[in-house]
Amino acid sequence: MSNSDCLARKEGPTLAPPGLNEQQESRTHKVLTDLRIIFRAIQAYSKGVERQCRVSATMLWALREIAAAGQMRISGVAKALAIHQSTASNLLDKLETRGLVARQRGGQREDQRVVIVALTPAGQELLTQAANLNHGPLAEALQRLSSAQLAELGRGLDQLVAVLPAGNPTLGPPPPITDCAVKTDG
């Protein structure tokens, strides 16, 4: 897309793939706008959690998952948070540095390759203090939907995730983002 194409549209460049009809492009634009609203709500909630608890919303979520399970493997934390195992390990490093979780090598069979994570008393105390915090505006909004609405949304999101490169490794990496910035001579 050329810079003139970007500037020609009042609402900015289209993010829809080429070849979509006007109705499909309009729907795509609406969904993208709605997703941005959802992301902003999540970001605002996350900032509030961080101000109140001194940990990120993701850290708080991890602590809640570990507390619910009693103890977890790093892979279990990764699965519960839908993140890569190395990301979970880095997150747990931060929680351990703050004294909120402790790691122990060896599982039930004392396999030293297995790392088990559990809350420390400080981690449990933080969860007690954060008990009045809900799981965020998105969770609240989802709870207000009917079962049928939630099922329909779930099916739609499953379909979206399936066509995202991150949700379907067989699709390969996403296409490069094209620069649509206005270039000035200078």
N, C-alpha and C positions, 0 to 999 in steps of 0.2 A: 504494500500500500504506500503510495507516495505521500509526501507531506501535504500536497494540495488536496489529496483525498481526505486526509485527516482533518484539515481545516475546513473543508467544504461541508462537513456535517456539524450542525450546531451541538448535538449531544456528544460529540467526540467520535473517535474511531469505533467502528463496529468490532466486537470481539467474536462475532459469529463467523463460522467458516464460510468461505466463498461458496456460492451456488445455492444458498438458502433463499426461499421465497420470502416476501416481505412479512407475511404472517409468522413464519417460523423465526425470522430474525427478530421480530417484535417480541415474541415469546421468550427467545433466548435473552434478549436485553432485559426483560422483566425478571427472569429468574436470576440473572447476574446481579441485578439491583437488589433483589430480595436477599441473595446470599451476602452481599456487602453489608446490608442492615444487620443480618445475623452475626457476621464477623465483628462488626462494631459493638454489638451488645455483649458478645463474648469478651472482647478486649476490655470494655468498660468494667465488666464483672471481675476480670482477672486483675485489673489495676486496683480495684477495691479490696480484693482478697489480699493482695500483696501489701497494701497500706495497713490493713488490719492485722494480718497474721505474720507478716515479714517473710512469707514464702509465696511462691507463685501458685496460681490456681492448679497448675499441673502437678506441682509438688504436693499440694493438699489432696488432690485426687489420688495420687500414688499412696500417700499415707492412709487414706480411707480404704483403698483396695487392700493394702497390706494388713490393716487392722481387721478388716472383715474376714480375711483368710487366716489370720493368726500369724502366719509366716508364709513367705513366697520365695520361689526361685526368681532370678532375674528375668528369665524367659517368661514367667508367669506375669510379672509386672509389665513387661513389654506387651504381652498379649492383652492384658486388661486395659492398658492405655492405648492400644492400637498404634504402637511406635516400634521402631527398630530396636533390636536388643542392645546395640551399642549406645543408642540414645537413652534407653532405660538405665544402662550401666552408668552413664554420665550423670543422669538425674539422681541416681542413688548415691553417687560420689558426693554430690552437693548436699544431699540429705544427711549422709554419714558425717561429713565435715561439720555440719551444724548440730550433730549429736542427736538427730531425730530417728535414725535407724542404725541398726548394727548388722554387720554381715558375719556369717559364720560359714566356714568351709565344711563340707561333708554333709550328706543327707542322712537318711535313715541307715544306709549301708556304709556310712563314713567314706563315701566317694569324695576325694579332695577336689575333684573337678566341679562339683556341685556347690554353688554358693546360695545360702539361704539368707533371706533378709527378714528382719522383724523390727517392730517399733521398740524404741527405748522408752524409758519413763518420760523423758522430755517430749518425745514424739506423741505419746499417748496424752500428755498434758496439753500439747498444742491442739490435738483433735478435740479434747474436752472443751477448750476455750473457743474453738471454731464450730462447735456443735450448733450454734444458732445460725451459722451461715448455711444457706441452702446450696443446692448444687448449681445455681446460676439461673439466669432468666430463660435460657434455652430449655433446661430441664423442666422448669415451671410451665413454660408454654406447651411443651410436649404433653405434660400431665393434664392440661386443660383440653386436649383433643380427645374426640371420641375414639373408641377402639377401631372403628372403621377408618376414620381419618388417619390415625396413627399407622394402621396397616398399609393404607394407600401411600402415605409419605414414605414408609419403609421400603415398599416395592420400588418407588421412584428413585430413592437414594441408592438402593441396591443396583439398579440399572445404571445410574450415573457413575457409581464407583467402579462398576464393571468395565466401563469404557474409558476410565481415566488410566493413564499409564501407571500411576502409583497403585491403583487397585487391580491392575491386570498386567503383570510383568511381560506377557507375550506381546503387548502393544509397543514396547520399546520406549525410548525416552520421548518426552514431549517435544514438539517442534520448537525451534528457536523463536524467541520473542523479537519481533521486528521493531526497530526504533522508529517512532513516529514523531520525534521532536522536531521543532522548527529550527532549521539551521540558518544562521545569520552569517553574512559576510563580515569579516572583521579583521 
